[in-house]
Amino acid sequence: MTDKNKINQTHLIIAAVSASFAKAFDKHHPGFKVDFLQEIESHQYTFRESSSDFEEAEEVLSWINEILSK
């Protein structure tokens, strides 16, 4: 396994666990998922507009957004 592959798998599991938490919490607190997605999108925008390189962070947030939107 390459180092890049390890990083991608780590990022993917972080996204999957985060999305799973948001989905489970939303079952008991309706509306949480919507608020969570808004926060994710806000951070995605902030990272995109930053002068720093947050490509991997944006990737994780994108995966979370994609998982929750299904």
PEMOWO-V272708 format. One record per run of one state. SS is the DSSP state (a for helix, b for strand, c for the rest). FROM is the first residue (numbers start at 0). TO is the last residue. If there is no record, write none. Layout:
BEGIN
SS & FROM & TO
SS & FROM & TO
END
This chain:
BEGIN
c & 0 & 1
a & 2 & 27
c & 28 & 30
a & 31 & 48
c & 49 & 53
a & 54 & 67
c & 68 & 69
END
